[in-house]
Amino acid sequence: MRIEIPKERKLVHQMIMPIRWGDMDAYGHVNNTNYFRYMEQARVEWITSLGYPVAPGRESMLMMNGFCNFYKQLSYPGDLILKTSIGMVGRTSVELFTSMALSTEPDVEVAIGGATMVWVDLTTNKSAPWPEHILQKL
């Protein structure tokens, strides 16, 4: 089953990440769990590029679900281009998507995944509306 990726999304961050030798499994390709780690690092770098720490305070952006569509196997060595895009912005949530391509073939997606991120009041552990200063950046 493939998750449909919306065409309407806005590119908000791009980074390069090396594929490490230890990312491979016994089959000689990057283990599928590492794709989620690549997306996690892209999210962290995007959030910090906005000027927000990822260490929680009283409020934070938390991942509520995640998925990945795999299109091509990866192996060491190589560099990935990770592009983070925003989809629909709701009252308390935002859809994030991360596409992955090798730097040697930047137009060929090897995977694309996504996550629903929710703004949470950590004192009540409940979702909360986006603060205006974050909405302006989204």
Secondary structure, DSSP 8 states (H G I E B T S, - for coil): ------S--EEEEEEEEE--GGGB-TTSSB-HHHHHHHHHHHHHHHHHHTT--SS-SSEEEEEEEEEEEE-S---SS-EEEEEEEEEEE-SSEEEEEEEEEETTSTTSEEEEEEEEEEEEETTTTEE----HHHHHH-
